[in-house]
Amino acid sequence: MAPRRGTLVIACGALAREIAALRRANAWEALEVRCLPAELHNRPEKIAPAVRAEIRAQRAHYTQLFVAYGDCGTGGALDAVLREEGVERLPGAHCYEFYATAPVFGALAAAELGTFYLTDFLLRHFQRLVVRPLALDRHPELKDEYFRHYTRLMYLAQAPRPDALARAEAVAQFLGLRFEYRFTGYGELGARLRTLAAPAEAAPWQA
């Protein structure tokens, strides 16, 4: 049997670009990543079984596994699987929370419940994940019904990109929502991956 490798991150496909950027910027070659399809978010009841299957398929090949998901609408099912499998995940209910960090997201949500959140991933795929599935390209009048309880669009940005702010503002205008922007960086995602890839750097007092 081949010797087990280091750490494998089993990640949501919606985080693939962000994790790749972090790995390149920090030269985390030893940190390996396998992404499950981002489309699982459309069927959250399938997330926990898919993560369990990947854990069991990979466990023999790695010394450590970590799951880069929030609860993501599984209603606690993902946490139940991870307890059984002895694997940790990112903190929080969803990527908005672990990007912004729990205290900041809690304050944002409490300040204005009717908030629609964008991340870099959702901004890149807004047409595919929101407009077309909700038929807003064919029936724009549905916007008023779908978003009638929303008052604000909050763009939580992970990386500065020249056209992203204008595109996010255009989404807010399209939905008829007030636009706000907050640069979060990678939040808990970046912090947790750093501890996995370089624990000595994250905790120098242990050296």
C-alpha positions in Angstrom: 0.0 0.0 0.0 1.3 3.5 -0.9 2.1 5.7 2.1 -0.6 8.2 3.0 -0.2 11.8 1.9 -0.8 14.9 4.0 -4.0 16.9 4.2 -7.0 16.7 1.8 -9.6 19.4 1.8 -13.0 18.2 0.5 -14.5 21.4 -0.7 -17.7 22.9 -2.2 -17.2 23.6 -5.8 -18.3 27.2 -5.1 -15.0 27.7 -3.3 -12.7 26.2 -5.9 -11.4 29.4 -7.4 -10.9 31.0 -4.0 -9.1 28.0 -2.6 -6.9 27.8 -5.7 -6.0 31.5 -5.3 -5.0 30.9 -1.7 -2.9 27.9 -2.6 -1.0 29.8 -5.3 -0.5 32.9 -3.2 0.8 31.0 -0.2 2.6 28.1 -2.1 0.6 25.5 -0.2 1.6 22.6 -2.5 1.2 20.0 0.2 -2.5 20.9 0.7 -4.6 18.9 -1.7 -8.1 19.7 -2.7 -11.0 17.8 -4.2 -14.2 19.8 -5.0 -17.7 18.5 -5.1 -20.1 20.0 -7.7 -21.3 23.5 -6.7 -24.7 22.5 -8.1 -25.3 20.4 -5.0 -26.5 23.6 -3.4 -29.6 23.2 -5.5 -30.3 19.9 -3.7 -28.8 20.4 -0.2 -30.2 17.0 0.9 -27.5 15.5 -1.3 -24.6 17.3 0.2 -24.1 15.2 3.4 -24.2 11.8 1.5 -21.8 13.2 -1.2 -19.4 14.4 1.5 -19.6 11.1 3.3 -18.8 9.1 0.1 -15.8 11.3 -0.6 -14.5 11.0 3.0 -14.7 7.2 2.8 -13.2 7.1 -0.7 -10.2 9.2 0.4 -9.6 8.4 4.0 -7.0 5.6 3.4 -4.9 7.9 1.2 -4.4 10.9 3.6 -3.3 11.5 7.1 -5.9 14.3 7.6 -9.2 15.2 6.0 -11.0 18.6 6.3 -14.4 19.7 4.8 -14.7 23.2 3.4 -18.5 23.6 3.6 -20.8 25.5 5.9 -24.0 23.7 6.9 -25.2 24.9 3.5 -28.9 24.2 4.0 -28.5 20.6 5.1 -30.3 21.3 8.4 -27.6 19.6 10.5 -27.3 16.5 8.3 -23.7 17.4 7.3 -22.6 17.9 10.9 -24.1 14.5 11.8 -22.1 12.8 9.1 -18.9 14.6 10.1 -19.4 13.6 13.8 -19.7 10.0 12.7 -16.7 10.2 10.4 -14.5 12.3 12.8 -13.9 15.1 10.3 -14.1 18.9 10.9 -15.6 21.5 8.7 -15.5 25.3 8.4 -17.6 27.2 11.0 -20.9 28.7 10.2 -24.1 28.1 8.4 -22.9 29.2 4.9 -20.1 30.9 3.0 -21.4 34.4 3.8 -20.8 33.7 7.5 -17.3 32.2 7.2 -16.2 34.8 4.8 -17.5 37.7 6.9 -16.8 35.8 10.2 -19.6 35.0 12.5 -19.7 38.2 14.6 -19.7 40.5 11.5 -22.3 38.4 9.6 -24.4 38.3 12.7 -24.3 42.1 13.0 -25.1 42.5 9.3 -28.1 40.1 9.5 -29.5 41.7 12.6 -29.2 45.2 11.1 -31.3 44.3 8.1 -32.9 40.9 7.7 -34.0 41.6 4.2 -30.6 41.3 2.7 -29.6 39.4 -0.4 -25.9 38.5 -0.2 -23.4 38.2 -3.1 -20.0 36.5 -3.0 -17.5 36.6 -5.8 -18.7 33.1 -6.9 -22.3 34.1 -6.9 -21.5 37.3 -8.8 -19.6 35.4 -11.5 -22.5 32.9 -11.9 -25.5 35.2 -11.2 -27.1 34.5 -14.5 -26.7 30.7 -14.3 -27.6 30.4 -10.6 -30.2 33.0 -10.1 -31.6 34.6 -13.3 -32.1 31.6 -15.4 -33.4 29.1 -12.7 -35.9 31.7 -11.5 -36.9 32.5 -15.1 -36.1 36.2 -14.6 -34.7 36.4 -18.1 -38.1 35.4 -19.5 -40.4 36.9 -16.9 -38.7 39.9 -15.3 -42.0 40.8 -13.6 -41.3 37.9 -11.2 -38.6 39.9 -9.5 -41.1 41.9 -7.5 -42.6 38.7 -6.1 -39.3 36.8 -5.4 -37.6 39.8 -3.9 -40.4 41.7 -2.3 -39.1 41.1 1.2 -35.6 42.2 0.4 -34.3 45.8 0.8 -30.6 45.5 0.5 -28.0 43.7 -1.6 -24.7 43.2 0.3 -21.7 42.3 -1.8 -19.2 40.4 0.3 -16.0 40.5 -1.8 -13.2 38.0 -1.5 -10.7 39.5 -3.9 -10.4 43.0 -5.6 -11.2 42.8 -9.3 -11.5 45.8 -11.6 -15.0 45.3 -12.8 -16.6 43.4 -9.9 -18.0 46.4 -8.0 -19.7 47.8 -11.1 -21.2 44.3 -11.9 -22.4 43.9 -8.3 -24.1 47.3 -8.4 -25.7 46.3 -11.7 -27.2 43.2 -10.0 -28.6 45.4 -7.2 -30.2 47.7 -9.7 -31.6 44.7 -11.6 -33.2 43.4 -8.4 -34.3 46.9 -7.3 -32.3 46.7 -4.0 -30.1 49.2 -2.2 -26.4 48.4 -2.8 -23.8 48.0 -0.1 -20.3 46.6 -0.3 -17.9 45.0 2.2 -14.5 43.6 1.5 -14.1 40.4 3.6 -11.2 38.7 2.0 -11.2 35.0 2.6 -12.2 35.2 6.3 -12.3 31.9 8.1 -11.6 30.0 4.9 -8.2 31.5 4.6 -7.5 31.3 8.3 -8.4 27.6 8.6 -6.6 26.5 5.4 -3.5 28.3 6.8 -3.6 26.2 10.0 -4.0 23.0 7.9 -1.2 23.9 5.5 1.3 25.5 7.8 0.4 24.9 11.5 3.8 26.1 12.6 3.2 29.5 11.0 -0.3 29.7 12.5 1.0 28.8 16.0 4.6 29.9 16.3 4.7 29.4 20.0 4.7 25.6 19.3 8.0 25.8 17.4 
